[in-house]
C-alpha cells in the first residue's frame, strides 16, 4: 500500500531591492497626484485674465506703417488681425522654423483627397451603412480634353435609402472608381430626406410635377398592387420603402431628370438634414414645391377629416 504525501508549496520571497523599487513607484504616483491637485487649486485661486491686454497666441496681428510720400502726405497704419492660425504662433514660440526647406509636409493640397471614404462627413453612424439599400444609377467615364492631354474621371450616381422612409441621391467624381463610388454614397446619405407614406407602403394622394422636359405622376394603389412604374422610379421607391404605387413618365425619360422629378415629389420638405449637405453646401429651395403631404395636411387643406372605410 502506498500513501500519498503532500509537500508544502514553496513561495519566492521578494528581494529587498524589488520592494524598494515598488515603494519608490508608489511614492512617485502619490506625488504626481498631489501636484495635479495643487495645480488645480492654484488655477482656481488665480486672477481672471485681463481681456484688454493682447494675448501673444490668441490675438495675432501684424502692423504695417506707411509713412507720408509725395502722393499721400498723410501717415497711415494698417493692422491685420488673426491673419493665420494660432497654431503657427504656438509653433513659432516653440522654435519651429517655417523657412526650413528640409521640412516635408504630409498634408495633401488636393481637395479631392480629403474625406475620400464613405464614412466621412455623414450624419449617421458608419455601422449603419451596411444596412442601407444601394442602387447604382450611372457608372461611366467622363473625358475632358485639355492642352496637356485628356483627363478621364469616373462618374458615379447612387440611390441610397433605408427602406423605412429615408431616401436620397448623390453624385461622385474622381480619377479612381472606388473613390468616386465612396463620394457618391456619402453625398446620397447627406441628401437623404423623409418620405410621407400611407400605412408604410404607398403615398397619401396623387401627385404630379414637371422637371425640365420630364413630367412624372405618382398614384397610390391598394395592397398587393406592387410597383408598376419606370425602372429608375422603381429603384427610388424601393429604397424609400414604398411597395404599392403606379407612376407615369411623359416627355424626356432621361434617368437623372426622372430621378430628380420623383425626388421632388417624394421628399416632404426641401430642407435636408443639417440645413444643407453637411459640409457647407446649399440646401433645397422652397419654391420648388412642397412634396408629399401627410394626413394632417390633407385634412387641413380639404377642411374634412379622413376616415378609413375599409372593413
C-alpha positions in Angstrom: 0.0 0.0 0.0 1.3 3.4 -0.9 0.2 6.5 0.9 0.1 9.9 -0.7 2.2 12.6 0.9 1.5 16.3 0.3 4.5 18.6 0.2 4.1 22.3 1.1 4.4 24.8 -1.8 7.4 27.0 -1.9 6.8 30.7 -2.4 9.5 33.1 -3.6 10.4 35.8 -1.1 10.8 39.1 -2.9 14.2 40.7 -2.5 14.8 43.9 -0.7 15.7 45.8 -3.9 12.4 44.9 -5.6 10.5 46.1 -2.5 12.3 49.4 -2.7 11.5 49.8 -6.3 7.8 49.2 -5.7 7.8 51.6 -2.8 9.5 54.3 -5.0 7.0 53.9 -7.8 4.1 54.2 -5.3 5.6 57.4 -3.8 6.1 58.9 -7.2 2.5 58.3 -8.2 1.2 59.9 -5.0 3.4 62.9 -5.5 2.2 63.3 -9.1 -1.5 63.2 -7.9 -0.7 65.7 -5.1 1.0 68.0 -7.7 -2.0 67.8 -10.0 -4.5 68.6 -7.2 -2.3 71.5 -6.0 -2.1 72.9 -9.6 -5.9 72.8 -10.0 -6.3 74.6 -6.7 -3.8 77.3 -7.7 -5.6 77.7 -11.0 -8.9 78.3 -9.3 -7.3 80.8 -6.9 -5.6 82.8 -9.7 -6.9 86.0 -11.0 -9.1 86.2 -14.1 -7.2 87.2 -17.3 -7.4 90.8 -18.4 -9.2 90.8 -21.8 -8.0 94.3 -22.6 -4.4 93.1 -22.9 -3.0 91.4 -26.0 -2.5 87.7 -25.9 0.5 86.6 -27.9 -1.3 83.4 -29.2 -5.0 84.3 -29.5 -4.5 88.0 -30.6 -2.1 87.6 -33.5 -1.6 90.7 -35.6 0.7 92.5 -38.0 1.2 96.3 -38.1 2.2 97.9 -41.4 3.4 101.5 -41.1 3.0 103.7 -44.3 5.0 107.0 -43.9 3.9 110.0 -45.9 5.0 110.4 -49.5 4.8 112.9 -52.3 1.4 111.5 -53.5 0.0 110.9 -50.0 1.1 113.4 -47.4 -0.6 111.5 -44.6 0.8 108.8 -42.3 -1.2 105.6 -42.5 -1.2 102.5 -40.4 -2.6 99.1 -41.4 -3.3 96.4 -38.8 -4.0 92.9 -39.9 -5.6 90.7 -37.1 -5.9 86.9 -37.0 -4.4 86.5 -40.4 -3.3 82.9 -39.8 -3.9 80.1 -37.4 -3.0 80.3 -33.7 -1.0 77.1 -34.2 1.5 79.0 -36.2 2.1 81.3 -33.3 2.5 78.3 -30.9 4.9 76.6 -33.2 7.0 79.8 -33.6 7.0 80.1 -29.8 8.4 76.6 -29.6 11.2 77.5 -32.0 9.8 75.9 -35.2 11.3 77.3 -38.4 8.8 77.7 -41.2 11.5 78.7 -43.6 13.4 75.4 -43.3 13.5 73.9 -46.8 14.2 70.4 -45.4 10.7 70.1 -43.8 8.4 67.7 -45.7 4.7 68.4 -45.3 2.5 65.3 -45.2 -0.9 67.1 -45.7 -2.2 66.9 -49.2 -3.2 70.1 -51.1 -5.6 68.2 -53.3 -9.1 68.8 -52.0 -10.3 65.6 -53.8 -8.1 63.5 -51.5 -9.7 64.9 -48.3 -12.6 62.9 -46.8 -12.5 60.3 -49.6 -14.1 57.5 -47.6 -17.8 56.9 -47.5 -17.7 57.1 -43.7 -16.6 60.8 -43.7 -18.9 63.7 -43.0 -22.2 61.7 -42.9 -25.0 62.3 -40.3 -25.3 58.6 -39.4 -23.2 56.0 -37.7 -20.7 54.3 -40.2 -22.0 50.9 -39.0 -25.5 51.7 -40.3 -24.1 52.0 -43.9 -24.1 48.2 -44.1 -27.9 48.1 -43.7 -28.7 50.8 -46.3 -30.1 49.9 -49.7 -27.8 51.0 -52.5 -28.7 51.2 -56.2 -26.2 52.3 -58.9 -27.7 54.6 -61.5 -24.8 55.9 -63.5 -21.4 54.3 -63.9 -19.4 55.9 -66.7 -16.3 57.8 -67.5 -16.1 61.5 -68.4 -13.2 62.7 -70.6 -12.0 66.3 -70.5 -9.8 67.4 -73.4 -7.2 69.9 -72.3 -4.0 71.3 -73.8 -2.0 68.9 -71.6 -4.0 65.9 -72.8 -7.1 64.0 -72.0 -8.2 63.7 -68.4 -10.5 60.7 -67.6 -12.7 60.7 -64.5 -15.1 58.2 -63.2 -18.7 59.4 -62.6 -20.9 57.5 -60.2 -24.6 58.3 -59.2 -26.1 56.2 -56.4 -29.5 55.9 -54.8 -29.3 55.3 -51.0 -32.3 54.5 -48.7 -33.1 52.6 -45.5 -36.3 51.1 -46.8 -38.2 52.9 -43.9 -38.9 56.3 -45.4 -35.5 57.8 -45.9 -34.1 58.1 -49.4 -31.5 60.3 -51.3 -29.4 60.5 -54.4 -25.8 61.5 -54.7 -23.0 62.2 -57.2 -19.3 61.4 -57.1 -16.4 62.1 -59.5 -12.8 61.1 -59.2 -10.0 59.6 -61.3 -10.3 56.4 -59.3 -13.5 54.4 -59.5 -13.6 53.4 -55.8 -13.2 56.9 -54.6 -15.9 58.2 -56.9 -18.2 55.4 -55.6 -17.5 56.4 -52.0 -18.1 60.1 -52.8 -21.5 59.3 -54.4 -22.6 57.2 -51.4 -21.6 59.8 -48.9 -23.3 62.5 -50.9 -26.5 60.5 -51.2 -26.5 59.8 -47.4 -26.2 63.6 -46.7 -29.1 64.3 -49.1 -31.5 61.8 -47.6 -34.8 63.2 -46.5 -38.1 61.8 -45.1 -40.9 60.5 -47.3 -44.5 60.6 -46.0 -46.1 57.1 -46.5 -49.6 55.8 -46.0 -49.5 52.6 -44.0 -45.8 52.4 -44.7 -46.5 51.0 -48.2 -47.8 53.8 -50.5 -48.4 57.5 -50.8 -51.4 59.5 -49.4 -52.7 61.1 -52.6 -51.9 61.5 -56.3 -49.1 64.0 -57.0 -47.7 65.4 -60.2 -44.7 67.5 -61.1 -42.7 68.7 -64.1 -38.9 69.0 -64.1 -37.4 70.3 -67.3 -38.8 68.2 -70.1 -39.9 65.4 -67.7 -43.4 65.0 -66.2 -44.0 62.4 -63.5 -47.3 61.4 -61.9 -47.5 59.1 -58.9 -50.8 57.5 -57.8 -51.5 55.5 -54.6 -52.6 51.9 -55.1 -54.2 49.2 -52.8 -52.4 46.4 -51.0 -50.6 43.9 -53.3 -50.6 46.2 -56.3 -46.8 46.4 -56.4 -44.6 48.9 -58.1 -45.7 49.4 -61.7 -43.6 52.3 -62.9 -40.4 53.4 -64.7 -37.4 51.2 -63.8 -35.5 54.2 -62.2 -38.6 55.3 -60.3 -38.9 51.6 -59.2 -35.4 51.7 -57.6 -36.1 55.0 -55.9 -39.4 53.8 -54.4 -37.8 50.5 -53.3 -35.0 52.4 -51.4 -37.7 54.6 -49.8 -39.8 51.6 -48.6 -42.8 52.2 -50.8 -44.4 48.9 -52.0 -47.7 49.8 -53.8 -47.7 52.6 -56.4 -48.2 53.3 -60.0 -46.3 56.0 -61.9 -46.3 57.5 -65.4 -43.5 59.4 -67.0 -44.1 61.7 -70.0 -41.6 63.7 -72.1 -37.9 63.1 -71.6 -37.1 59.8 -70.0 -33.5 60.8 -69.1 -32.6 58.8 -65.9 -31.3 61.8 -64.0 -34.3 64.0 -64.9 -36.7 61.2 -63.9 -35.0 60.8 -60.5 -34.9 64.5 -59.8 -38.6 64.9 -60.6 -39.5 61.9 -58.5 -37.4 63.1 -55.6 -39.2 66.5 -55.7 -42.5 64.6 -55.2 -41.3 62.2 -52.5 -39.4 64.5 -50.2 -41.9 66.1 -47.7 -39.7 69.2 -47.2 -37.0 70.9 -49.1 -34.6 71.4 -46.1 -32.4 68.2 -45.8 -30.6 67.1 -42.6 -28.4 69.9 -41.2 -29.9 72.6 -43.5 -27.6 71.6 -46.4 -25.3 68.8 -47.4 -23.4 68.8 -44.1 -20.2 70.4 -45.5 -21.4 73.9 -46.3 -23.3 73.2 -49.5 -26.6 74.8 -50.4 -30.0 73.5 -49.2 -33.1 72.9 -51.2 -35.2 75.9 -52.4 -38.7 76.3 -51.0 -40.1 77.5 -54.4 -39.6 74.0 -55.9 -42.7 72.6 -54.3 -44.0 71.1 -51.1 -43.5 67.4 -51.8 -45.8 64.8 -50.4 -48.4 65.7 -47.8 -49.4 63.7 -44.8 -52.8 63.0 -43.4 -53.0 66.1 -41.2 -52.0 68.4 -44.1 -54.6 66.9 -46.4 -57.3 67.2 -43.7 -56.4 70.9 -43.2 -56.5 71.6 -46.9 -59.9 69.9 -47.5 -61.5 71.0 -44.3 -62.7 67.4 -43.6 -61.5 64.5 -41.6 -60.2 61.4 -43.4 -61.9 58.2 -42.3 -60.9 54.6 -43.2 -63.9 52.9 -44.8 -62.3 49.5 -45.3 -63.9 46.6 -43.3 
